[in-house]
């Protein structure tokens, strides 16, 4: 049995209306999960014989993604074989200057969500800024491109520089989308 904790305010999203999200996750994975709504503790019952150990890890990523602000629909992409979750801790970039968290979150999202949308559109990665973290769900090819763009912003690069970098990576991402190895 594995366990993972998610923030209290995200438990409802994991359970879903009338338990639909929880049932959907259990159906896709073939593994039972229990959710303690008070504590935010999620237990994954993967001890049954014949249970795919990789599926238990995928469930953990799906639960972690929902806990980090992704919708259940976005998080279930993680059941696909070439989809991965990456969480970037913003505190690693601002250090002890917690007053900078709001500014840096604003830079990542951009005016009316422009920066986040450009990163998502050009890479195919889904991006969520939640609390002190940035969550990314994407393929093995698009994830490093999106993560590098985010790190450029977090390290103070101008948005125009980041957009140029993303544009320069488009041909490479398109080739990968067609199924050719790079």
Secondary structure, DSSP 8 states (H G I E B T S, - for coil): -EEEE--GGGHHHHH-GGGHHHHHHHHHHT-EEEEETTTTEEEEE--STT--HHHHHHHHHHHHHHHTT--HHHHGGGGSTTEEEEEEETHHHHTT-TTHHHHHHHHHH-GGGHHHHHHHHHH--EEEEETTEEEEEEETTHHHHHHHHHHHHHTT--HHHHHHHHHHHHHHHHHHHTT---
